[in-house]
Amino acid sequence: MADFTDTRFLAFLIFDVVAISIAVWWISWKLKSKLQEVEDRKSRKRN
C-alpha cells in the first residue's frame, strides 16, 4: 500500500498526474486539429 505521508511520493504522484493530463490534452488537441485539416481538404475537393 502507498504511504501518502511521504512527501516525495506525493510530489512524484502530483507531477505524474499533471504530466499525464498535459499529454492527454496535447494529443487530443493534435487529433482535433488533424481531423479539422482532413475535413477542410475533403470540402475543398468537393468544390
PyMOL Python script that loads the backbone (N, CA, C, O; Angstrom):
from pymol import cmd

cmd.read_pdbstr("""\
ATOM      1  N   MET A   1       0.840  -1.179   0.000  1.00  0.00           N
ATOM      2  CA  MET A   1       0.000   0.000   0.000  1.00  0.00           C
ATOM      3  C   MET A   1       0.891   1.250   0.000  1.00  0.00           C
ATOM      4  O   MET A   1       1.963   1.256   0.605  1.00  0.00           O
ATOM      5  N   ALA A   2       0.452   2.267  -0.659  1.00  0.00           N
ATOM      6  CA  ALA A   2       1.217   3.506  -0.743  1.00  0.00           C
ATOM      7  C   ALA A   2       1.131   4.282   0.570  1.00  0.00           C
ATOM      8  O   ALA A   2       0.094   4.318   1.233  1.00  0.00           O
ATOM      9  N   ASP A   3       2.235   4.889   0.912  1.00  0.00           N
ATOM     10  CA  ASP A   3       2.290   5.707   2.122  1.00  0.00           C
ATOM     11  C   ASP A   3       2.096   7.165   1.714  1.00  0.00           C
ATOM     12  O   ASP A   3       3.021   7.801   1.208  1.00  0.00           O
ATOM     13  N   PHE A   4       0.900   7.691   1.934  1.00  0.00           N
ATOM     14  CA  PHE A   4       0.584   9.046   1.488  1.00  0.00           C
ATOM     15  C   PHE A   4       1.178  10.123   2.396  1.00  0.00           C
ATOM     16  O   PHE A   4       1.011  11.312   2.124  1.00  0.00           O
ATOM     17  N   THR A   5       1.859   9.733   3.456  1.00  0.00           N
ATOM     18  CA  THR A   5       2.523  10.724   4.300  1.00  0.00           C
ATOM     19  C   THR A   5       3.910  11.054   3.771  1.00  0.00           C
ATOM     20  O   THR A   5       4.526  12.020   4.220  1.00  0.00           O
ATOM     21  N   ASP A   6       4.408  10.274   2.829  1.00  0.00           N
ATOM     22  CA  ASP A   6       5.729  10.520   2.233  1.00  0.00           C
ATOM     23  C   ASP A   6       5.606  11.674   1.226  1.00  0.00           C
ATOM     24  O   ASP A   6       4.937  11.546   0.200  1.00  0.00           O
ATOM     25  N   THR A   7       6.253  12.788   1.532  1.00  0.00           N
ATOM     26  CA  THR A   7       6.118  13.961   0.659  1.00  0.00           C
ATOM     27  C   THR A   7       6.771  13.754  -0.698  1.00  0.00           C
ATOM     28  O   THR A   7       6.312  14.306  -1.698  1.00  0.00           O
ATOM     29  N   ARG A   8       7.824  12.975  -0.742  1.00  0.00           N
ATOM     30  CA  ARG A   8       8.483  12.712  -2.031  1.00  0.00           C
ATOM     31  C   ARG A   8       7.559  11.910  -2.947  1.00  0.00           C
ATOM     32  O   ARG A   8       7.459  12.193  -4.140  1.00  0.00           O
ATOM     33  N   PHE A   9       6.891  10.914  -2.380  1.00  0.00           N
ATOM     34  CA  PHE A   9       5.931  10.119  -3.143  1.00  0.00           C
ATOM     35  C   PHE A   9       4.798  11.001  -3.662  1.00  0.00           C
ATOM     36  O   PHE A   9       4.400  10.889  -4.821  1.00  0.00           O
ATOM     37  N   LEU A  10       4.281  11.877  -2.801  1.00  0.00           N
ATOM     38  CA  LEU A  10       3.193  12.766  -3.217  1.00  0.00           C
ATOM     39  C   LEU A  10       3.647  13.727  -4.312  1.00  0.00           C
ATOM     40  O   LEU A  10       2.885  14.028  -5.230  1.00  0.00           O
ATOM     41  N   ALA A  11       4.878  14.204  -4.216  1.00  0.00           N
ATOM     42  CA  ALA A  11       5.391  15.098  -5.251  1.00  0.00           C
ATOM     43  C   ALA A  11       5.466  14.377  -6.596  1.00  0.00           C
ATOM     44  O   ALA A  11       5.064  14.925  -7.622  1.00  0.00           O
ATOM     45  N   PHE A  12       5.981  13.150  -6.586  1.00  0.00           N
ATOM     46  CA  PHE A  12       6.033  12.365  -7.827  1.00  0.00           C
ATOM     47  C   PHE A  12       4.633  12.066  -8.353  1.00  0.00           C
ATOM     48  O   PHE A  12       4.396  12.106  -9.560  1.00  0.00           O
ATOM     49  N   LEU A  13       3.717  11.770  -7.454  1.00  0.00           N
ATOM     50  CA  LEU A  13       2.340  11.467  -7.850  1.00  0.00           C
ATOM     51  C   LEU A  13       1.690  12.676  -8.500  1.00  0.00           C
ATOM     52  O   LEU A  13       1.057  12.555  -9.549  1.00  0.00           O
ATOM     53  N   ILE A  14       1.840  13.827  -7.890  1.00  0.00           N
ATOM     54  CA  ILE A  14       1.262  15.053  -8.453  1.00  0.00           C
ATOM     55  C   ILE A  14       1.904  15.382  -9.792  1.00  0.00           C
ATOM     56  O   ILE A  14       1.213  15.749 -10.742  1.00  0.00           O
ATOM     57  N   PHE A  15       3.217  15.252  -9.870  1.00  0.00           N
ATOM     58  CA  PHE A  15       3.919  15.509 -11.129  1.00  0.00           C
ATOM     59  C   PHE A  15       3.416  14.573 -12.228  1.00  0.00           C
ATOM     60  O   PHE A  15       3.174  15.012 -13.353  1.00  0.00           O
ATOM     61  N   ASP A  16       3.259  13.292 -11.911  1.00  0.00           N
ATOM     62  CA  ASP A  16       2.787  12.327 -12.902  1.00  0.00           C
ATOM     63  C   ASP A  16       1.370  12.636 -13.365  1.00  0.00           C
ATOM     64  O   ASP A  16       1.069  12.549 -14.555  1.00  0.00           O
ATOM     65  N   VAL A  17       0.512  12.993 -12.438  1.00  0.00           N
ATOM     66  CA  VAL A  17      -0.876  13.312 -12.803  1.00  0.00           C
ATOM     67  C   VAL A  17      -0.907  14.544 -13.710  1.00  0.00           C
ATOM     68  O   VAL A  17      -1.634  14.568 -14.703  1.00  0.00           O
ATOM     69  N   VAL A  18      -0.122  15.559 -13.372  1.00  0.00           N
ATOM     70  CA  VAL A  18      -0.078  16.769 -14.199  1.00  0.00           C
ATOM     71  C   VAL A  18       0.508  16.453 -15.572  1.00  0.00           C
ATOM     72  O   VAL A  18      -0.010  16.919 -16.587  1.00  0.00           O
ATOM     73  N   ALA A  19       1.579  15.668 -15.614  1.00  0.00           N
ATOM     74  CA  ALA A  19       2.215  15.326 -16.890  1.00  0.00           C
ATOM     75  C   ALA A  19       1.273  14.515 -17.779  1.00  0.00           C
ATOM     76  O   ALA A  19       1.193  14.761 -18.982  1.00  0.00           O
ATOM     77  N   ILE A  20       0.571  13.564 -17.201  1.00  0.00           N
ATOM     78  CA  ILE A  20      -0.371  12.756 -17.979  1.00  0.00           C
ATOM     79  C   ILE A  20      -1.520  13.616 -18.471  1.00  0.00           C
ATOM     80  O   ILE A  20      -1.968  13.451 -19.605  1.00  0.00           O
ATOM     81  N   SER A  21      -2.004  14.528 -17.644  1.00  0.00           N
ATOM     82  CA  SER A  21      -3.089  15.423 -18.056  1.00  0.00           C
ATOM     83  C   SER A  21      -2.660  16.295 -19.228  1.00  0.00           C
ATOM     84  O   SER A  21      -3.411  16.463 -20.189  1.00  0.00           O
ATOM     85  N   ILE A  22      -1.459  16.846 -19.148  1.00  0.00           N
ATOM     86  CA  ILE A  22      -0.954  17.683 -20.243  1.00  0.00           C
ATOM     87  C   ILE A  22      -0.779  16.849 -21.510  1.00  0.00           C
ATOM     88  O   ILE A  22      -1.097  17.311 -22.606  1.00  0.00           O
ATOM     89  N   ALA A  23      -0.278  15.632 -21.366  1.00  0.00           N
ATOM     90  CA  ALA A  23      -0.076  14.765 -22.532  1.00  0.00           C
ATOM     91  C   ALA A  23      -1.407  14.425 -23.197  1.00  0.00           C
ATOM     92  O   ALA A  23      -1.511  14.450 -24.423  1.00  0.00           O
ATOM     93  N   VAL A  24      -2.414  14.110 -22.406  1.00  0.00           N
ATOM     94  CA  VAL A  24      -3.736  13.784 -22.960  1.00  0.00           C
ATOM     95  C   VAL A  24      -4.336  15.006 -23.643  1.00  0.00           C
ATOM     96  O   VAL A  24      -4.904  14.900 -24.730  1.00  0.00           O
ATOM     97  N   TRP A  25      -4.206  16.178 -22.999  1.00  0.00           N
ATOM     98  CA  TRP A  25      -4.715  17.407 -23.611  1.00  0.00           C
ATOM     99  C   TRP A  25      -4.013  17.664 -24.935  1.00  0.00           C
ATOM    100  O   TRP A  25      -4.673  17.988 -25.922  1.00  0.00           O
ATOM    101  N   TRP A  26      -2.678  17.528 -24.981  1.00  0.00           N
ATOM    102  CA  TRP A  26      -1.904  17.803 -26.191  1.00  0.00           C
ATOM    103  C   TRP A  26      -2.276  16.848 -27.317  1.00  0.00           C
ATOM    104  O   TRP A  26      -2.455  17.266 -28.461  1.00  0.00           O
ATOM    105  N   ILE A  27      -2.392  15.557 -26.988  1.00  0.00           N
ATOM    106  CA  ILE A  27      -2.734  14.565 -28.005  1.00  0.00           C
ATOM    107  C   ILE A  27      -4.144  14.805 -28.533  1.00  0.00           C
ATOM    108  O   ILE A  27      -4.369  14.705 -29.739  1.00  0.00           O
ATOM    109  N   SER A  28      -5.091  15.118 -27.665  1.00  0.00           N
ATOM    110  CA  SER A  28      -6.452  15.375 -28.134  1.00  0.00           C
ATOM    111  C   SER A  28      -6.507  16.637 -28.987  1.00  0.00           C
ATOM    112  O   SER A  28      -7.248  16.690 -29.968  1.00  0.00           O
ATOM    113  N   TRP A  29      -5.720  17.664 -28.616  1.00  0.00           N
ATOM    114  CA  TRP A  29      -5.674  18.891 -29.405  1.00  0.00           C
ATOM    115  C   TRP A  29      -5.099  18.615 -30.793  1.00  0.00           C
ATOM    116  O   TRP A  29      -5.611  19.116 -31.794  1.00  0.00           O
ATOM    117  N   LYS A  30      -4.024  17.810 -30.848  1.00  0.00           N
ATOM    118  CA  LYS A  30      -3.425  17.469 -32.145  1.00  0.00           C
ATOM    119  C   LYS A  30      -4.396  16.653 -32.995  1.00  0.00           C
ATOM    120  O   LYS A  30      -4.497  16.863 -34.204  1.00  0.00           O
ATOM    121  N   LEU A  31      -5.104  15.731 -32.365  1.00  0.00           N
ATOM    122  CA  LEU A  31      -6.068  14.901 -33.096  1.00  0.00           C
ATOM    123  C   LEU A  31      -7.204  15.760 -33.649  1.00  0.00           C
ATOM    124  O   LEU A  31      -7.593  15.603 -34.807  1.00  0.00           O
ATOM    125  N   LYS A  32      -7.732  16.658 -32.837  1.00  0.00           N
ATOM    126  CA  LYS A  32      -8.801  17.545 -33.320  1.00  0.00           C
ATOM    127  C   LYS A  32      -8.306  18.412 -34.466  1.00  0.00           C
ATOM    128  O   LYS A  32      -9.023  18.630 -35.443  1.00  0.00           O
ATOM    129  N   SER A  33      -7.086  18.902 -34.348  1.00  0.00           N
ATOM    130  CA  SER A  33      -6.511  19.736 -35.396  1.00  0.00           C
ATOM    131  C   SER A  33      -6.366  18.947 -36.697  1.00  0.00           C
ATOM    132  O   SER A  33      -6.686  19.447 -37.775  1.00  0.00           O
ATOM    133  N   LYS A  34      -5.888  17.725 -36.586  1.00  0.00           N
ATOM    134  CA  LYS A  34      -5.700  16.889 -37.775  1.00  0.00           C
ATOM    135  C   LYS A  34      -7.046  16.537 -38.403  1.00  0.00           C
ATOM    136  O   LYS A  34      -7.177  16.554 -39.627  1.00  0.00           O
ATOM    137  N   LEU A  35      -8.044  16.220 -37.587  1.00  0.00           N
ATOM    138  CA  LEU A  35      -9.367  15.908 -38.130  1.00  0.00           C
ATOM    139  C   LEU A  35      -9.970  17.122 -38.837  1.00  0.00           C
ATOM    140  O   LEU A  35     -10.618  16.977 -39.874  1.00  0.00           O
ATOM    141  N   GLN A  36      -9.763  18.306 -38.285  1.00  0.00           N
ATOM    142  CA  GLN A  36     -10.254  19.529 -38.930  1.00  0.00           C
ATOM    143  C   GLN A  36      -9.550  19.739 -40.268  1.00  0.00           C
ATOM    144  O   GLN A  36     -10.175  20.149 -41.246  1.00  0.00           O
ATOM    145  N   GLU A  37      -8.257  19.460 -40.308  1.00  0.00           N
ATOM    146  CA  GLU A  37      -7.493  19.603 -41.546  1.00  0.00           C
ATOM    147  C   GLU A  37      -8.014  18.636 -42.622  1.00  0.00           C
ATOM    148  O   GLU A  37      -8.137  19.006 -43.790  1.00  0.00           O
ATOM    149  N   VAL A  38      -8.312  17.421 -42.224  1.00  0.00           N
ATOM    150  CA  VAL A  38      -8.851  16.436 -43.166  1.00  0.00           C
ATOM    151  C   VAL A  38     -10.216  16.876 -43.671  1.00  0.00           C
ATOM    152  O   VAL A  38     -10.502  16.762 -44.863  1.00  0.00           O
ATOM    153  N   GLU A  39     -11.061  17.379 -42.775  1.00  0.00           N
ATOM    154  CA  GLU A  39     -12.380  17.865 -43.192  1.00  0.00           C
ATOM    155  C   GLU A  39     -12.248  19.033 -44.163  1.00  0.00           C
ATOM    156  O   GLU A  39     -12.996  19.116 -45.137  1.00  0.00           O
ATOM    157  N   ASP A  40     -11.312  19.927 -43.909  1.00  0.00           N
ATOM    158  CA  ASP A  40     -11.094  21.056 -44.825  1.00  0.00           C
ATOM    159  C   ASP A  40     -10.644  20.569 -46.196  1.00  0.00           C
ATOM    160  O   ASP A  40     -11.096  21.081 -47.219  1.00  0.00           O
ATOM    161  N   ARG A  41      -9.757  19.584 -46.217  1.00  0.00           N
ATOM    162  CA  ARG A  41      -9.298  19.031 -47.502  1.00  0.00           C
ATOM    163  C   ARG A  41     -10.439  18.375 -48.262  1.00  0.00           C
ATOM    164  O   ARG A  41     -10.560  18.537 -49.477  1.00  0.00           O
ATOM    165  N   LYS A  42     -11.280  17.630 -47.540  1.00  0.00           N
ATOM    166  CA  LYS A  42     -12.423  16.971 -48.184  1.00  0.00           C
ATOM    167  C   LYS A  42     -13.376  18.003 -48.773  1.00  0.00           C
ATOM    168  O   LYS A  42     -13.873  17.826 -49.885  1.00  0.00           O
ATOM    169  N   SER A  43     -13.631  19.066 -48.043  1.00  0.00           N
ATOM    170  CA  SER A  43     -14.568  20.088 -48.545  1.00  0.00           C
ATOM    171  C   SER A  43     -13.977  20.824 -49.751  1.00  0.00           C
ATOM    172  O   SER A  43     -14.717  21.221 -50.651  1.00  0.00           O
ATOM    173  N   ARG A  44     -12.650  21.010 -49.777  1.00  0.00           N
ATOM    174  CA  ARG A  44     -12.020  21.648 -50.935  1.00  0.00           C
ATOM    175  C   ARG A  44     -12.066  20.745 -52.162  1.00  0.00           C
ATOM    176  O   ARG A  44     -12.189  21.230 -53.286  1.00  0.00           O
ATOM    177  N   LYS A  45     -11.967  19.437 -51.953  1.00  0.00           N
ATOM    178  CA  LYS A  45     -12.015  18.502 -53.091  1.00  0.00           C
ATOM    179  C   LYS A  45     -13.399  18.477 -53.714  1.00  0.00           C
ATOM    180  O   LYS A  45     -13.532  18.340 -54.930  1.00  0.00           O
ATOM    181  N   ARG A  46     -14.435  18.609 -52.887  1.00  0.00           N
ATOM    182  CA  ARG A  46     -15.802  18.579 -53.412  1.00  0.00           C
ATOM    183  C   ARG A  46     -16.114  19.818 -54.229  1.00  0.00           C
ATOM    184  O   ARG A  46     -16.907  19.754 -55.168  1.00  0.00           O
ATOM    185  N   ASN A  47     -15.512  20.933 -53.892  1.00  0.00           N
ATOM    186  CA  ASN A  47     -15.829  22.199 -54.579  1.00  0.00           C
ATOM    187  C   ASN A  47     -15.002  22.436 -55.783  1.00  0.00           C
ATOM    188  O   ASN A  47     -15.163  23.457 -56.452  1.00  0.00           O
TER     189      ASN A  47
END
""", "prot")
cmd.dss("prot")
cmd.show_as("cartoon", "prot")
cmd.util.cbc("prot")
cmd.orient("prot")
